[in-house]
């Protein structure tokens, strides 16, 4: 809203909420594209039709965006409560000859899942109970050729770049997380860097004006919790030696053929 009004892109203190005092201090309703897209079906078939799908607490259907190491990435519209195992079936499974290592269930800002969570119903409450967030449903799938450290580094790069700089914990914390993650990816990490990362995440979490700070630390904490050994290997060995780039890319740039 501040950007639309020609100001610096900083988050606003709430209340007042946009519905009461939003753009140019006037009542403003904000909806995402998916919400708008569902209105037509509800008007055509009724609200009871929409509510008949999903579960008691997560009614209706949603768009699940599947990308990464699957045979057929894409957008899948399905009722809430579907499982990742079923969605993988829609995608044609993992790419040939490879196994699932981990997946981002709610986009990069939510704790990651592993094959152990393939049968968790994808509803807001069930995913939360399992330790993550359904959030955007931008599901990214990674097989065994993927370096967790490399993925987390790219995500931290994004959040550090997107930090508006308003809050010191986010501005400074994401900067130092980025430095440490790049050290670990290059195999030049210092002993204790993993614990230092966790310490930094604790200084960012819950101390920022908006949710970006929490979004930046969540996947890192989750990655360390589930794959700490990979992070600690960054003290001595580069990620590209442990997980060569040519094995994890999906398409060879020259030929356009699926990577092996």
N, C-alpha and C positions, 0 to 999 in steps of 0.2 A: 504493500500500500504506500509506504514511504517513497519507493521508487517511482510509482505511478504519479505521485505528487511532485516529482522532481527533486526529492531529497536523497541523501545517502541511503543505501539499502540496508537499514538497520531494523531489527525486530521492534515491535511496539509492546509497551507494558499493557497487560490486560488484567482486569477491566479498565476502560470500557471495551467490550467485545465489538468486532466489526458489524454484527447485526444491529447493534444500537448506535454505534458511532464509528464508521469505517472510512471509506474514501471521501476526502474533503469533509470529514466529520458528519457524513450522512449515513443512514442505515445501508449496509452493504452485505449482500448474501454471497458467500463464496462456496462454489461447488467444484469438484473435479470432473473431468470428462466422463469417467466411468459412471458417476452418479447420473449425469444428464442422459447418458446412453440408455440407462435402464428405465427411464421414465416412459419411453414409447411403449415398451412391452407391458408395463403396468397399466397404462391407459387402454391398451388393446385387449389385454386378457383379465385384468383386475388385480387388486392388491392381494386377494386370496390366492390367486395363481402364483404370484411371486413368493408369497410366504409359504406355499406348499413345498418349496425346495429348501435345501439346507437343513439346518438343525433348529432346535427350539430357541437357542440363544443366538445363533448366527444364521438368520433366515436369508433365503434368496440365493442368487448366483453371483459370481464375480469373474473377472478376467485374470487368468494365471499366465504370466509371461515366462516362458521357459527358454533359457539360452544356455550356451556352453556345450559340454561334451555329450550331447545327445544326438541321435540319428537325424531327427527332424525338429529343430527348434521352432517355436512359434507362439502364437497367442491362443489360449484355450479358454473358452467360456464354459464354466462348469459350476454345479451347485457347491456351496460351502459344505465341508465334510468329506469331500473327496480326499484321497490320500496321494502322497507323492508317488507311491508305487503305481497307482492307477494312471497318474499323469505321465509317468515315464512310459507306460504302455501306449498312450496316445502319441508320444514322441518317437515311438519305434525303439525305445530302450536306449541304453548307452551306446556310444559309437562302437563299432565292431572290434572285439578283442580287448575291451577295456572294462574296468570295474569302477563303480561309484566310490569316491573318496570322501567328499563332503559337498554340501549344498547350502546356498544362502536362501532361506525360506522367505524372508521378508525384505529382500534387497540387502544392500551392503551394511545397513544400519542396525541389523538385528543379529543376535547370536546365531552362529552357524549350526547346522545339523549334519549328522553322519548317516550311514546306512541303518543305524539303530532306530532312526526316527521315520523310516520309510512308511510305516503304517499308522502314523499319527494323523487323525482326521484334521484336515486343514480348516479349522474354525478358529475364531479369535481366542476362545477360552481354552480349547484343547492344545493349541500351539503354545499359549502362555504357560499352561500347566507343564508342558514338556520342556520349558526353559527358553523359549524364543518369542518372537512376535510375528504375526501374519503380515502386518504392516502393508507394504505396497504390493506384495505378491509378485515381485520381480525376482523370480527364482533362477538363480545361477547354479549350474551343475558342473562339478569338477571331478575328473577321474584321477587315477593313481599316478599319472604323469605330472600332476600339478604341484608346485611348491606353495604351501600355505603361506609361507613368509612372503613370497613374491606377490601373491594376491592381496594380502593384508597391506603390503607396502603401497600398492597402487591405490587401494581404498584410502589409506591415510593421506597420500598425495592429494587426492581429490578433496578430502575434508579440510586439509590445511589450506588449499587454494581457495576453497569456498568460504572459509571463516571471514566474517565481515570485520573482525578486529575489535569489536566493541568490548568484549569481555576478556580480561587478562588471562584467566585459566584456559580458555579456548584458544586465544591468539598465541600465547606462549607455549601451551601444552601441546597443541597439534604440531607446532614447529619442531619441538624437541622429539616428539614421537617420530616425526618424519626423519630426523637425523639418525635416530637409533635404528629404525627399520631399514634404512638404506645401508647402514653399516652391517646389519645382520644379513641382508640379502647379498652383499658383496663378500661375505665371509670374513669381515674385519671387525666383528663385534667384540666388545670387551666383556670379560667375565662379569656377570652381574647385570648386564644390559636387560635381560628378560625381567628381572625383579624391578629394575629401574622403570621399565615400561609400565609395569603394574602399579608402581608408585605414582607415576604421572597420571595414569587413568583415574586413580582415586582422588587426585587433586582437581581433575576436570569434572568428574561426574557430579551432577546436581548443583554445580556452582556457576552455571551459565544462564544468560538471559533467555536464550532459545534452546531448542533441542539439538542443535548441530554438535555441540560439545559431547553430549551423551551419545549421539549417533557415531561420532568418530571413535570413541573408546570401546563401544560394545563389541564390534567384531574382533578387535585386538585381544580383549580379555577372553573372549570365547575361543579364539584361535590358540592362545597360550594354554588355556584350560584343557583343550582337546589334543593339541599337537605340540606340547612344550618341547619335546625332544628335537623337533625340526627347528624351532627358534634357537635352541642352544647349540645346534650344529653350526649356526651362523657365526659362532666364535672362531671357527677355524676353516669352514668350507663354504664357498659361494653357492647360492641357490642354483645357479645355472650348471654347476657340476653335479649336484645331487639330482636335479630335474632339468635336463637339457631342454632348451627352448623348442628344438625341432620335434620333440616327442609330444609336447603339450599343445602345439598349435593345431587348429582343426583343419586348416587348408594350407597347402603349400602355395606360396605366392606365385611361383613361376608357372606351375601346371594347373592350379585350381583344383587339384585332387585332394580328397580327404586325407588328412595326416594320419600316419600310423604310429 
